[in-house]
Amino acid sequence: MQSQKFLIEKKYEGQRLDKALALLNENLSRSYIIKLINEGNVIVNNNNEKPSYLLKENDEIILNIPEEKELNLEKEDLNLDIVYEDEYVAVVNKPKGMVVHPGAGNFEHTLVSGLLYEMDDLSSINGTIRPGIVHRIDKDTSGLLMIAKNDIASKSLTEQLKNHSCKREYIALVYGNIENNLGRINAPIKRSKLDRKKMAVDKEGKNAVTNFTVLKRYKDFTLVSCKLETGRTHQIRVHFEYIGHPLVGDKIYGRRKVIGDDGQFLHAKTIGFYHPYTNEWMEFDSELPKYFKDFLAKLEELS
């Protein structure tokens, strides 16, 4: 059982208990927080309150988060594209449409199930449903992921992600023509106050920086290379929506009329890191998936 303690500041006075907790812990959805409240896992001034309880300044809240129940994860032969593997690390090219690890409503055909089939050893440091996982990309984003095969590798790769010493380059197709050839989007991100399923630029959010280079301009679109300094949820998608150039095909942050049915045109093309044991710099590159290349070819014909 993980416990978190909050002392309510004046700015939260008068807000509902469930809404305020969703703001205080952006990793938990409001519906899950309501479930925790109703199950007695939220204590307000030593009492159980309803989700609709209106907070007062200096209220003391204890939020208890139960440990994840161990799942019997099935090994599945998903024909994973394993770009590199040794006894410490692996690099996998994830296809679009595959969820990285089990979660709400997604327990089968995940990358984790494929890893369990392909590899005998995976780090367990990040929990029973995330063996080997040190970072994620969205379901509808394709491309390269680092995998930790033991705890030494997991700690090393996690630290490299934290101190920004690893390299992550994405290719994205966005709406409109970006005027500048180079750009830096420095805008903090947190969970949206209007829609808990979305992230948004917010001055109260966590630091988020995306550097980009224009690769090619088409009639109504721009192909960009993005290098991340931080790794916030949906960072590239949120940042380009913020500057008025949302990703093509993005059903959440894109335009109302969505092009195609494959999700956002976003591919994790390059990844680089220091090997956890040898400290050797390792860098891997991948091709754009076929659907992405085919769409660019159509744009080329129209330009």
MIDOSE-1310 file (N, C-alpha, C; in nm, 2 decimals, decimal comma, always signed):
residues 303
mqsq	+0,08/-0,12/+0,00/+0,00/+0,00/+0,00/+0,09/+0,12/+0,00; +0,07/+0,21/-0,10/+0,14/+0,34/-0,11/+0,05/+0,45/-0,05; +0,11/+0,53/+0,04/+0,03/+0,64/+0,10/+0,09/+0,78/+0,06; +0,00/+0,87/+0,03/+0,04/+1,01/+0,01/-0,04/+1,10/+0,10
kfli	+0,03/+1,20/+0,15/-0,03/+1,29/+0,25/-0,03/+1,43/+0,19; -0,15/+1,50/+0,20/-0,16/+1,64/+0,15/-0,22/+1,73/+0,25; -0,17/+1,85/+0,26/-0,23/+1,95/+0,35/-0,29/+2,06/+0,25; -0,42/+2,08/+0,25/-0,48/+2,16/+0,16/-0,45/+2,31/+0,17
ekky	-0,41/+2,36/+0,06/-0,38/+2,51/+0,05/-0,51/+2,58/+0,02; -0,50/+2,71/+0,04/-0,62/+2,80/+0,03/-0,68/+2,79/-0,11; -0,59/+2,78/-0,21/-0,64/+2,78/-0,35/-0,73/+2,66/-0,38; -0,73/+2,55/-0,30/-0,82/+2,44/-0,32/-0,94/+2,44/-0,24
egqr	-0,96/+2,55/-0,15/-1,07/+2,56/-0,07/-1,20/+2,57/-0,15; -1,30/+2,49/-0,11/-1,43/+2,49/-0,18/-1,44/+2,40/-0,30; -1,33/+2,33/-0,33/-1,33/+2,23/-0,44/-1,37/+2,10/-0,39; -1,43/+2,02/-0,48/-1,47/+1,88/-0,44/-1,34/+1,80/-0,41
ldka	-1,36/+1,70/-0,32/-1,25/+1,62/-0,28/-1,19/+1,54/-0,40; -1,27/+1,48/-0,49/-1,23/+1,40/-0,60/-1,16/+1,49/-0,70; -1,21/+1,61/-0,73/-1,15/+1,69/-0,83/-1,01/+1,74/-0,78; -1,00/+1,78/-0,66/-0,88/+1,84/-0,60/-0,77/+1,73/-0,60
lall	-0,80/+1,60/-0,57/-0,71/+1,50/-0,56/-0,66/+1,46/-0,71; -0,75/+1,48/-0,80/-0,70/+1,46/-0,94/-0,60/+1,56/-0,99; -0,61/+1,68/-0,93/-0,52/+1,79/-0,96/-0,39/+1,77/-0,89; -0,40/+1,72/-0,76/-0,28/+1,70/-0,68/-0,20/+1,58/-0,72
nenl	-0,26/+1,48/-0,78/-0,19/+1,36/-0,83/-0,24/+1,34/-0,98; -0,16/+1,40/-1,07/-0,20/+1,39/-1,21/-0,18/+1,25/-1,27; -0,12/+1,16/-1,20/-0,10/+1,03/-1,26/-0,23/+0,94/-1,24; -0,32/+0,99/-1,16/-0,45/+0,91/-1,13/-0,56/+0,98/-1,20
srsy	-0,65/+0,90/-1,26/-0,77/+0,96/-1,32/-0,87/+0,99/-1,21; -0,96/+1,08/-1,25/-1,06/+1,12/-1,15/-1,15/+1,00/-1,12; -1,19/+0,92/-1,22/-1,27/+0,80/-1,19/-1,21/+0,70/-1,10; -1,07/+0,69/-1,11/-1,00/+0,60/-1,02/-1,00/+0,65/-0,88
iikl	-0,98/+0,78/-0,87/-0,98/+0,85/-0,74/-1,12/+0,83/-0,67; -1,23/+0,85/-0,74/-1,36/+0,83/-0,69/-1,37/+0,69/-0,63; -1,32/+0,59/-0,71/-1,32/+0,45/-0,67/-1,24/+0,43/-0,54; -1,13/+0,50/-0,52/-1,05/+0,49/-0,40/-1,13/+0,55/-0,28
ineg	-1,19/+0,66/-0,31/-1,27/+0,73/-0,20/-1,38/+0,64/-0,15; -1,45/+0,58/-0,25/-1,57/+0,50/-0,22/-1,53/+0,37/-0,15; -1,40/+0,33/-0,17/-1,35/+0,20/-0,10/-1,29/+0,23/+0,03; -1,29/+0,36/+0,07/-1,23/+0,40/+0,20/-1,09/+0,42/+0,21
nviv	-1,02/+0,44/+0,09/-0,88/+0,46/+0,08/-0,84/+0,60/+0,09; -0,93/+0,69/+0,11/-0,90/+0,84/+0,12/-0,96/+0,88/+0,26; -0,87/+0,94/+0,34/-0,90/+0,98/+0,48/-0,89/+1,13/+0,48; -0,99/+1,20/+0,52/-0,99/+1,35/+0,54/-1,01/+1,38/+0,69
nnnn	-0,90/+1,44/+0,75/-0,91/+1,47/+0,89/-0,96/+1,35/+0,98; -0,90/+1,23/+0,94/-0,93/+1,11/+1,01/-1,07/+1,06/+0,99; -1,14/+1,11/+0,89/-1,27/+1,06/+0,85/-1,28/+1,02/+0,71; -1,38/+0,93/+0,68/-1,41/+0,90/+0,54/-1,51/+1,00/+0,49
ekps	-1,49/+1,06/+0,38/-1,58/+1,16/+0,32/-1,62/+1,11/+0,18; -1,73/+1,17/+0,13/-1,78/+1,14/+0,00/-1,69/+1,22/-0,11; -1,70/+1,17/-0,23/-1,62/+1,24/-0,34/-1,66/+1,39/-0,35; -1,79/+1,42/-0,31/-1,84/+1,56/-0,33/-1,80/+1,65/-0,21
yllk	-1,73/+1,59/-0,11/-1,69/+1,67/+0,01/-1,62/+1,80/-0,04; -1,66/+1,92/+0,02/-1,59/+2,04/-0,02/-1,48/+2,07/+0,07; -1,36/+2,09/+0,02/-1,24/+2,11/+0,10/-1,24/+2,24/+0,17; -1,17/+2,24/+0,28/-1,14/+2,36/+0,36/-0,98/+2,37/+0,37
ende	-0,94/+2,50/+0,38/-0,79/+2,52/+0,40/-0,74/+2,44/+0,52; -0,63/+2,38/+0,51/-0,56/+2,30/+0,61/-0,63/+2,17/+0,64; -0,72/+2,13/+0,56/-0,77/+1,99/+0,56/-0,65/+1,90/+0,54; -0,64/+1,79/+0,62/-0,54/+1,69/+0,60/-0,59/+1,57/+0,53
iiln	-0,53/+1,53/+0,42/-0,58/+1,42/+0,34/-0,47/+1,31/+0,33; -0,51/+1,19/+0,35/-0,42/+1,07/+0,33/-0,48/+0,99/+0,22; -0,41/+0,97/+0,11/-0,45/+0,90/+0,00/-0,37/+0,76/+0,00; -0,45/+0,65/+0,01/-0,38/+0,52/+0,01/-0,41/+0,46/-0,12
ipee	-0,30/+0,42/-0,19/-0,31/+0,35/-0,32/-0,27/+0,21/-0,31; -0,37/+0,12/-0,32/-0,34/-0,03/-0,31/-0,23/-0,07/-0,41; -0,15/-0,17/-0,38/-0,06/-0,23/-0,47/-0,13/-0,29/-0,58; -0,07/-0,29/-0,70/-0,13/-0,35/-0,82/-0,13/-0,51/-0,79
keln	-0,25/-0,56/-0,83/-0,26/-0,71/-0,82/-0,18/-0,77/-0,92; -0,11/-0,88/-0,88/-0,03/-0,95/-0,98/-0,11/-1,02/-1,09; -0,08/-0,99/-1,21/-0,15/-1,05/-1,32/-0,08/-1,17/-1,37; -0,15/-1,27/-1,42/-0,09/-1,38/-1,49/-0,07/-1,34/-1,63
leke	+0,04/-1,28/-1,66/+0,06/-1,23/-1,80/+0,09/-1,35/-1,89; +0,03/-1,35/-2,00/+0,05/-1,45/-2,10/+0,16/-1,42/-2,19; +0,24/-1,52/-2,22/+0,35/-1,50/-2,33/+0,28/-1,52/-2,46; +0,31/-1,42/-2,55/+0,25/-1,43/-2,69/+0,36/-1,41/-2,79
dlnl	+0,35/-1,49/-2,90/+0,44/-1,48/-3,01/+0,38/-1,37/-3,10; +0,43/-1,25/-3,08/+0,38/-1,13/-3,16/+0,48/-1,09/-3,27; +0,58/-1,18/-3,30/+0,67/-1,15/-3,41/+0,74/-1,01/-3,39; +0,79/-0,99/-3,27/+0,85/-0,86/-3,24/+0,97/-0,83/-3,33
divy	+0,99/-0,71/-3,37/+1,11/-0,67/-3,44/+1,22/-0,62/-3,34; +1,30/-0,72/-3,30/+1,41/-0,70/-3,21/+1,53/-0,65/-3,28; +1,56/-0,52/-3,26/+1,67/-0,46/-3,34/+1,81/-0,50/-3,28; +1,81/-0,51/-3,14/+1,94/-0,54/-3,08/+1,91/-0,61/-2,95
edey	+1,99/-0,71/-2,91/+1,98/-0,77/-2,78/+2,11/-0,83/-2,72; +2,13/-0,81/-2,60/+2,24/-0,87/-2,53/+2,19/-0,91/-2,39; +2,28/-0,95/-2,30/+2,23/-1,00/-2,17/+2,18/-0,88/-2,08; +2,21/-0,76/-2,12/+2,17/-0,64/-2,03/+2,05/-0,57/-2,09
vavv	+2,05/-0,54/-2,22/+1,95/-0,46/-2,29/+1,90/-0,51/-2,42; +1,79/-0,46/-2,46/+1,74/-0,49/-2,59/+1,68/-0,36/-2,65; +1,67/-0,36/-2,78/+1,60/-0,24/-2,85/+1,50/-0,31/-2,94; +1,37/-0,26/-2,92/+1,26/-0,32/-3,00/+1,20/-0,21/-3,08
nkpk	+1,16/-0,24/-3,20/+1,09/-0,15/-3,29/+0,94/-0,18/-3,28; +0,86/-0,10/-3,20/+0,72/-0,13/-3,17/+0,64/-0,08/-3,29; +0,54/-0,17/-3,33/+0,45/-0,13/-3,44/+0,34/-0,04/-3,39; +0,28/+0,04/-3,48/+0,17/+0,12/-3,44/+0,05/+0,03/-3,40
gmvv	-0,02/+0,07/-3,30/-0,14/+0,00/-3,26/-0,12/-0,10/-3,15; +0,01/-0,11/-3,10/+0,04/-0,20/-2,99/+0,06/-0,12/-2,86; -0,01/-0,16/-2,76/+0,01/-0,10/-2,63/+0,14/-0,16/-2,56; +0,21/-0,07/-2,49/+0,34/-0,12/-2,44/+0,33/-0,22/-2,32
hpga	+0,24/-0,19/-2,23/+0,22/-0,28/-2,11/+0,07/-0,29/-2,08; +0,03/-0,39/-2,01/-0,11/-0,41/-1,97/-0,16/-0,29/-1,89; -0,28/-0,26/-1,91/-0,35/-0,15/-1,83/-0,50/-0,16/-1,85; -0,57/-0,06/-1,81/-0,71/-0,06/-1,81/-0,76/-0,10/-1,95
gnfe	-0,83/-0,22/-1,96/-0,88/-0,26/-2,09/-0,79/-0,32/-2,19; -0,66/-0,32/-2,16/-0,56/-0,38/-2,25/-0,47/-0,48/-2,18; -0,51/-0,60/-2,18/-0,43/-0,71/-2,11/-0,37/-0,81/-2,21; -0,41/-0,80/-2,33/-0,35/-0,90/-2,43/-0,29/-0,83/-2,55
htlv	-0,20/-0,90/-2,61/-0,13/-0,85/-2,73/-0,04/-0,72/-2,70; +0,00/-0,71/-2,58/+0,09/-0,59/-2,55/+0,23/-0,62/-2,58; +0,32/-0,52/-2,59/+0,46/-0,54/-2,61/+0,52/-0,63/-2,50; +0,47/-0,61/-2,37/+0,52/-0,70/-2,26/+0,50/-0,84/-2,29
sgll	+0,38/-0,88/-2,34/+0,35/-1,02/-2,37/+0,44/-1,07/-2,47; +0,48/-0,99/-2,57/+0,57/-1,03/-2,67/+0,71/-1,05/-2,62; +0,75/-0,96/-2,53/+0,88/-0,97/-2,47/+0,90/-1,09/-2,38; +0,79/-1,12/-2,31/+0,80/-1,24/-2,22/+0,82/-1,37/-2,31
yemd	+0,76/-1,37/-2,43/+0,78/-1,48/-2,52/+0,92/-1,49/-2,57; +0,98/-1,37/-2,61/+1,11/-1,37/-2,67/+1,23/-1,38/-2,58; +1,21/-1,33/-2,45/+1,32/-1,32/-2,36/+1,30/-1,39/-2,23; +1,40/-1,46/-2,18/+1,39/-1,53/-2,05/+1,41/-1,44/-1,94
dlss	+1,49/-1,33/-1,96/+1,52/-1,24/-1,85/+1,47/-1,10/-1,88; +1,40/-1,04/-1,78/+1,36/-0,90/-1,79/+1,36/-0,84/-1,65; +1,40/-0,72/-1,64/+1,40/-0,65/-1,51/+1,26/-0,64/-1,45; +1,25/-0,67/-1,32/+1,12/-0,66/-1,25/+1,11/-0,54/-1,17
ingt	+1,21/-0,45/-1,18/+1,21/-0,33/-1,09/+1,09/-0,24/-1,10; +1,03/-0,24/-1,22/+0,91/-0,15/-1,24/+0,78/-0,22/-1,23; +0,78/-0,33/-1,16/+0,65/-0,40/-1,12/+0,62/-0,52/-1,21; +0,52/-0,59/-1,17/+0,49/-0,72/-1,23/+0,43/-0,70/-1,37
irpg	+0,36/-0,59/-1,40/+0,30/-0,57/-1,53/+0,39/-0,49/-1,62; +0,51/-0,45/-1,58/+0,60/-0,37/-1,66/+0,74/-0,43/-1,67; +0,75/-0,56/-1,68/+0,88/-0,62/-1,68/+0,97/-0,57/-1,80; +1,08/-0,51/-1,77/+1,17/-0,47/-1,87/+1,15/-0,33/-1,92
ivhr	+1,03/-0,27/-1,88/+0,99/-0,14/-1,94/+1,06/-0,02/-1,86; +1,12/+0,07/-1,93/+1,18/+0,18/-1,86/+1,12/+0,31/-1,92; +1,06/+0,31/-2,04/+0,99/+0,42/-2,09/+0,89/+0,37/-2,19; +0,80/+0,46/-2,23/+0,69/+0,42/-2,31/+0,67/+0,51/-2,43
idkd	+0,60/+0,46/-2,54/+0,55/+0,55/-2,64/+0,40/+0,51/-2,66; +0,32/+0,60/-2,71/+0,18/+0,58/-2,72/+0,15/+0,46/-2,81; +0,03/+0,41/-2,79/-0,02/+0,30/-2,86/-0,01/+0,32/-3,01; -0,05/+0,44/-3,06/-0,05/+0,47/-3,20/+0,08/+0,54/-3,25
tsgl	+0,18/+0,54/-3,17/+0,31/+0,58/-3,21/+0,40/+0,46/-3,23; +0,47/+0,46/-3,34/+0,56/+0,35/-3,37/+0,70/+0,38/-3,34; +0,79/+0,28/-3,33/+0,93/+0,31/-3,32/+1,00/+0,24/-3,21; +1,12/+0,29/-3,18/+1,22/+0,23/-3,10/+1,20/+0,25/-2,95
lmia	+1,22/+0,14/-2,87/+1,21/+0,14/-2,73/+1,33/+0,07/-2,67; +1,39/+0,12/-2,56/+1,49/+0,05/-2,48/+1,42/-0,05/-2,39; +1,48/-0,16/-2,37/+1,43/-0,27/-2,28/+1,54/-0,31/-2,19; +1,51/-0,31/-2,06/+1,61/-0,35/-1,96/+1,59/-0,50/-1,92
kndi	+1,69/-0,58/-1,94/+1,68/-0,72/-1,91/+1,72/-0,76/-1,77; +1,78/-0,67/-1,69/+1,80/-0,69/-1,55/+1,79/-0,56/-1,48; +1,80/-0,56/-1,34/+1,78/-0,44/-1,26/+1,90/-0,34/-1,28; +2,02/-0,39/-1,30/+2,13/-0,30/-1,33/+2,10/-0,21/-1,45
asks	+2,05/-0,28/-1,56/+2,02/-0,21/-1,68/+1,91/-0,11/-1,66; +1,81/-0,15/-1,58/+1,69/-0,07/-1,56/+1,73/+0,06/-1,48; +1,81/+0,05/-1,38/+1,85/+0,16/-1,30/+1,94/+0,26/-1,39; +2,02/+0,20/-1,47/+2,11/+0,28/-1,56/+2,03/+0,36/-1,66
lteq	+1,94/+0,29/-1,73/+1,86/+0,35/-1,84/+1,76/+0,46/-1,78; +1,71/+0,42/-1,67/+1,62/+0,52/-1,60/+1,69/+0,65/-1,56; +1,81/+0,63/-1,51/+1,89/+0,75/-1,48/+1,93/+0,83/-1,60; +1,96/+0,76/-1,71/+1,99/+0,84/-1,83/+1,87/+0,91/-1,89
lknh	+1,75/+0,85/-1,87/+1,63/+0,93/-1,91/+1,61/+1,05/-1,82; +1,64/+1,03/-1,70/+1,62/+1,14/-1,60/+1,72/+1,26/-1,62; +1,84/+1,22/-1,65/+1,94/+1,33/-1,67/+1,96/+1,37/-1,82; +1,87/+1,32/-1,90/+1,87/+1,36/-2,04/+2,00/+1,33/-2,12
sckr	+2,07/+1,22/-2,08/+2,19/+1,18/-2,15/+2,17/+1,09/-2,26; +2,05/+1,03/-2,27/+2,02/+0,95/-2,39/+1,96/+1,03/-2,50; +1,95/+0,98/-2,62/+1,91/+1,05/-2,74/+1,77/+0,99/-2,79; +1,68/+1,07/-2,81/+1,55/+1,03/-2,86/+1,50/+1,12/-2,97
eyia	+1,50/+1,07/-3,09/+1,46/+1,15/-3,21/+1,33/+1,09/-3,27; +1,23/+1,18/-3,29/+1,11/+1,14/-3,35/+1,09/+1,21/-3,48; +1,01/+1,14/-3,57/+0,97/+1,21/-3,70/+0,82/+1,22/-3,69; +0,77/+1,35/-3,72/+0,63/+1,38/-3,71/+0,58/+1,46/-3,83
lvyg	+0,46/+1,43/-3,87/+0,40/+1,51/-3,98/+0,29/+1,60/-3,92; +0,30/+1,73/-3,94/+0,21/+1,82/-3,88/+0,13/+1,90/-3,98; +0,02/+1,96/-3,94/-0,06/+2,04/-4,03/+0,01/+2,18/-4,05; -0,01/+2,24/-4,17/+0,04/+2,37/-4,19/+0,19/+2,38/-4,22
nien	+0,23/+2,49/-4,26/+0,38/+2,52/-4,29/+0,44/+2,59/-4,18; +0,54/+2,53/-4,11/+0,61/+2,60/-4,01/+0,72/+2,69/-4,07; +0,72/+2,81/-4,04/+0,81/+2,91/-4,11/+0,95/+2,89/-4,08; +0,99/+2,88/-3,95/+1,13/+2,86/-3,91/+1,18/+2,72/-3,94
nlgr	+1,30/+2,71/-3,98/+1,37/+2,58/-4,00/+1,40/+2,51/-3,87; +1,43/+2,59/-3,77/+1,46/+2,53/-3,64/+1,37/+2,59/-3,53; +1,34/+2,51/-3,43/+1,25/+2,57/-3,32/+1,27/+2,49/-3,19; +1,23/+2,56/-3,09/+1,24/+2,50/-2,95/+1,11/+2,54/-2,88
inap	+1,03/+2,44/-2,84/+0,91/+2,46/-2,77/+0,93/+2,43/-2,62; +0,93/+2,53/-2,54/+0,95/+2,52/-2,40/+0,82/+2,56/-2,33; +0,74/+2,46/-2,30/+0,61/+2,49/-2,24/+0,57/+2,38/-2,14; +0,55/+2,41/-2,02/+0,52/+2,30/-1,91/+0,39/+2,23/-1,94
ikrs	+0,38/+2,10/-1,90/+0,27/+2,02/-1,93/+0,22/+1,95/-1,81; +0,08/+1,95/-1,80/+0,02/+1,87/-1,69/-0,11/+1,82/-1,74; -0,18/+1,74/-1,66/-0,31/+1,68/-1,71/-0,41/+1,79/-1,72; -0,49/+1,79/-1,83/-0,59/+1,89/-1,86/-0,69/+1,90/-1,75
kldr	-0,73/+2,02/-1,71/-0,83/+2,04/-1,61/-0,97/+2,02/-1,67; -0,98/+2,03/-1,80/-1,11/+2,01/-1,87/-1,14/+1,87/-1,91; -1,03/+1,79/-1,94/-1,05/+1,66/-1,99/-0,94/+1,57/-1,93; -0,97/+1,49/-1,83/-0,86/+1,41/-1,76/-0,79/+1,31/-1,85
kkma	-0,84/+1,28/-1,97/-0,78/+1,19/-2,06/-0,67/+1,26/-2,14; -0,66/+1,39/-2,13/-0,57/+1,47/-2,21/-0,47/+1,54/-2,13; -0,36/+1,57/-2,19/-0,26/+1,66/-2,13/-0,27/+1,79/-2,19; -0,21/+1,90/-2,12/-0,22/+2,03/-2,18/-0,11/+2,12/-2,13
vdke	-0,07/+2,22/-2,21/+0,02/+2,32/-2,16/-0,04/+2,40/-2,05; +0,03/+2,41/-1,93/-0,02/+2,47/-1,81/+0,10/+2,53/-1,74; +0,09/+2,65/-1,70/+0,21/+2,71/-1,62/+0,24/+2,64/-1,49; +0,14/+2,56/-1,44/+0,16/+2,49/-1,32/+0,22/+2,35/-1,35
gkna	+0,24/+2,31/-1,48/+0,28/+2,18/-1,51/+0,43/+2,16/-1,50; +0,47/+2,04/-1,54/+0,62/+2,00/-1,53/+0,69/+2,05/-1,65; +0,82/+2,09/-1,63/+0,90/+2,14/-1,74/+0,90/+2,04/-1,86; +0,88/+2,09/-1,98/+0,88/+2,01/-2,10/+0,94/+2,09/-2,22
vtnf	+1,04/+2,03/-2,28/+1,11/+2,10/-2,39/+1,12/+2,00/-2,51; +1,08/+2,05/-2,63/+1,09/+1,98/-2,75/+1,17/+2,07/-2,85; +1,28/+2,02/-2,91/+1,35/+2,08/-3,01/+1,31/+2,02/-3,15; +1,29/+2,10/-3,25/+1,26/+2,05/-3,38/+1,33/+2,11/-3,49
tvlk	+1,34/+2,03/-3,60/+1,40/+2,07/-3,73/+1,31/+2,04/-3,84; +1,28/+2,14/-3,93/+1,20/+2,11/-4,04/+1,27/+2,03/-4,14; +1,22/+1,92/-4,18/+1,28/+1,83/-4,28/+1,23/+1,86/-4,42; +1,10/+1,89/-4,43/+1,04/+1,91/-4,57/+0,90/+1,98/-4,55
rykd	+0,87/+2,07/-4,64/+0,74/+2,13/-4,64/+0,66/+2,08/-4,76; +0,54/+2,05/-4,74/+0,45/+2,01/-4,85/+0,35/+2,12/-4,86; +0,24/+2,10/-4,94/+0,15/+2,21/-4,97/+0,08/+2,26/-4,84; +0,03/+2,17/-4,76/-0,04/+2,20/-4,64/+0,01/+2,14/-4,51
ftlv	+0,13/+2,08/-4,52/+0,19/+2,00/-4,42/+0,34/+2,03/-4,40; +0,39/+1,99/-4,28/+0,54/+2,00/-4,26/+0,59/+1,87/-4,19; +0,70/+1,82/-4,24/+0,76/+1,70/-4,18/+0,87/+1,75/-4,09; +0,87/+1,71/-3,97/+0,97/+1,76/-3,87/+1,04/+1,65/-3,80
sckl	+1,16/+1,68/-3,76/+1,24/+1,59/-3,67/+1,24/+1,65/-3,53; +1,20/+1,57/-3,43/+1,19/+1,62/-3,29/+1,29/+1,55/-3,20; +1,36/+1,63/-3,12/+1,45/+1,58/-3,02/+1,40/+1,62/-2,88; +1,38/+1,53/-2,80/+1,32/+1,55/-2,67/+1,43/+1,58/-2,56
etgr	+1,41/+1,69/-2,48/+1,49/+1,71/-2,36/+1,42/+1,65/-2,24; +1,29/+1,64/-2,25/+1,21/+1,58/-2,14/+1,12/+1,48/-2,20; +1,05/+1,40/-2,12/+0,97/+1,29/-2,17/+0,83/+1,29/-2,10; +0,76/+1,40/-2,12/+0,62/+1,41/-2,06/+0,52/+1,33/-2,15
thqi	+0,42/+1,29/-2,08/+0,31/+1,21/-2,16/+0,26/+1,30/-2,27; +0,25/+1,24/-2,39/+0,20/+1,31/-2,51/+0,27/+1,43/-2,54; +0,40/+1,45/-2,50/+0,47/+1,58/-2,52/+0,47/+1,63/-2,66; +0,51/+1,56/-2,76/+0,52/+1,61/-2,89/+0,38/+1,65/-2,94
rvhf	+0,28/+1,57/-2,91/+0,14/+1,59/-2,96/+0,09/+1,72/-2,90; +0,11/+1,74/-2,77/+0,06/+1,86/-2,70/+0,14/+1,98/-2,74; +0,27/+1,97/-2,76/+0,35/+2,09/-2,79/+0,31/+2,14/-2,93; +0,30/+2,05/-3,03/+0,27/+2,10/-3,16/+0,12/+2,15/-3,18
eyig	+0,03/+2,09/-3,10/-0,10/+2,15/-3,09/-0,09/+2,30/-3,04; -0,01/+2,31/-2,94/+0,01/+2,44/-2,87/+0,06/+2,55/-2,96; +0,15/+2,52/-3,06/+0,20/+2,62/-3,15/+0,11/+2,63/-3,28; +0,00/+2,56/-3,28/-0,09/+2,57/-3,39/-0,06/+2,48/-3,51
hplv	+0,02/+2,37/-3,48/+0,05/+2,28/-3,59/+0,03/+2,13/-3,54; -0,10/+2,09/-3,51/-0,12/+1,96/-3,45/-0,08/+1,85/-3,55; -0,05/+1,73/-3,49/-0,01/+1,62/-3,57/-0,12/+1,57/-3,66; -0,08/+1,53/-3,78/-0,18/+1,47/-3,87/-0,22/+1,34/-3,82
gdki	-0,35/+1,31/-3,82/-0,40/+1,18/-3,78/-0,43/+1,16/-3,63; -0,40/+1,27/-3,55/-0,41/+1,26/-3,41/-0,56/+1,28/-3,37; -0,62/+1,18/-3,32/-0,76/+1,18/-3,29/-0,80/+1,26/-3,16; -0,70/+1,28/-3,08/-0,72/+1,35/-2,95/-0,68/+1,50/-2,96
ygrr	-0,56/+1,53/-3,02/-0,51/+1,66/-3,02/-0,51/+1,73/-3,16; -0,56/+1,65/-3,26/-0,55/+1,70/-3,40/-0,68/+1,77/-3,43; -0,70/+1,79/-3,56/-0,82/+1,86/-3,61/-0,94/+1,77/-3,61; -1,05/+1,83/-3,61/-1,18/+1,76/-3,60/-1,19/+1,65/-3,70
kvig	-1,16/+1,69/-3,83/-1,17/+1,59/-3,94/-1,03/+1,52/-3,94; -1,03/+1,39/-3,91/-0,90/+1,32/-3,90/-0,87/+1,25/-4,03; -0,74/+1,27/-4,07/-0,69/+1,20/-4,19/-0,65/+1,06/-4,16; -0,70/+0,96/-4,23/-0,66/+0,83/-4,21/-0,72/+0,77/-4,08
ddgq	-0,70/+0,64/-4,06/-0,75/+0,57/-3,94/-0,64/+0,50/-3,86; -0,52/+0,55/-3,88/-0,40/+0,48/-3,82/-0,35/+0,56/-3,70; -0,42/+0,67/-3,66/-0,37/+0,75/-3,55/-0,26/+0,85/-3,59; -0,20/+0,91/-3,50/-0,10/+1,02/-3,53/+0,02/+0,97/-3,61
flha	+0,06/+1,06/-3,70/+0,18/+1,03/-3,78/+0,31/+1,07/-3,70; +0,35/+0,97/-3,61/+0,46/+1,00/-3,52/+0,54/+0,87/-3,51; +0,67/+0,88/-3,53/+0,75/+0,76/-3,53/+0,88/+0,79/-3,45; +0,91/+0,70/-3,35/+1,03/+0,71/-3,27/+1,15/+0,65/-3,35
ktig	+1,21/+0,74/-3,43/+1,31/+0,69/-3,53/+1,44/+0,65/-3,48; +1,50/+0,73/-3,39/+1,63/+0,70/-3,34/+1,64/+0,70/-3,19; +1,72/+0,61/-3,13/+1,74/+0,61/-2,99/+1,89/+0,58/-2,96; +1,94/+0,65/-2,87/+2,08/+0,63/-2,83/+2,10/+0,64/-2,68
fyhp	+2,19/+0,56/-2,63/+2,22/+0,55/-2,48/+2,35/+0,49/-2,45; +2,40/+0,51/-2,33/+2,52/+0,44/-2,28/+2,49/+0,30/-2,23; +2,56/+0,21/-2,28/+2,54/+0,07/-2,23/+2,56/+0,06/-2,08; +2,46/+0,00/-2,01/+2,46/-0,01/-1,87/+2,59/-0,08/-1,81
ytne	+2,65/-0,17/-1,88/+2,77/-0,24/-1,83/+2,90/-0,19/-1,89; +2,91/-0,17/-2,02/+3,03/-0,13/-2,08/+3,05/+0,03/-2,09; +2,94/+0,10/-2,07/+2,94/+0,24/-2,08/+2,96/+0,29/-2,23; +2,96/+0,20/-2,32/+2,98/+0,23/-2,46/+2,85/+0,30/-2,52
wmef	+2,87/+0,40/-2,60/+2,76/+0,47/-2,66/+2,70/+0,38/-2,77; +2,57/+0,36/-2,76/+2,50/+0,28/-2,86/+2,39/+0,36/-2,92; +2,37/+0,35/-3,05/+2,27/+0,43/-3,12/+2,20/+0,35/-3,23; +2,07/+0,35/-3,24/+2,00/+0,27/-3,33/+1,90/+0,36/-3,41
dsel	+1,88/+0,32/-3,53/+1,79/+0,39/-3,62/+1,69/+0,30/-3,69; +1,57/+0,35/-3,72/+1,47/+0,27/-3,78/+1,40/+0,35/-3,90; +1,35/+0,27/-3,99/+1,28/+0,33/-4,11/+1,14/+0,37/-4,07; +1,08/+0,47/-4,14/+0,94/+0,51/-4,12/+0,86/+0,39/-4,16
pkyf	+0,75/+0,36/-4,09/+0,66/+0,25/-4,13/+0,60/+0,28/-4,27; +0,55/+0,17/-4,33/+0,50/+0,18/-4,47/+0,39/+0,28/-4,48; +0,29/+0,28/-4,39/+0,17/+0,38/-4,41/+0,22/+0,52/-4,41; +0,33/+0,55/-4,33/+0,38/+0,68/-4,32/+0,45/+0,72/-4,45
kdfl	+0,53/+0,63/-4,50/+0,60/+0,66/-4,63/+0,51/+0,67/-4,75; +0,40/+0,59/-4,75/+0,30/+0,60/-4,85/+0,23/+0,73/-4,85; +0,20/+0,78/-4,74/+0,13/+0,91/-4,73/+0,22/+1,02/-4,77; +0,35/+1,02/-4,73/+0,44/+1,12/-4,78/+0,46/+1,12/-4,93
akle	+0,45/+1,00/-4,99/+0,46/+0,99/-5,13/+0,34/+1,05/-5,20; +0,22/+1,04/-5,14/+0,10/+1,11/-5,20/+0,12/+1,26/-5,19; +0,17/+1,31/-5,08/+0,19/+1,45/-5,06/+0,29/+1,50/-5,16; +0,40/+1,42/-5,19/+0,50/+1,46/-5,29/+0,44/+1,48/-5,42
els	+0,34/+1,39/-5,46/+0,27/+1,40/-5,59/+0,19/+1,53/-5,60; +0,13/+1,57/-5,49/+0,04/+1,68/-5,49/+0,11/+1,82/-5,48; +0,24/+1,81/-5,44/+0,32/+1,93/-5,42/+0,37/+1,99/-5,55
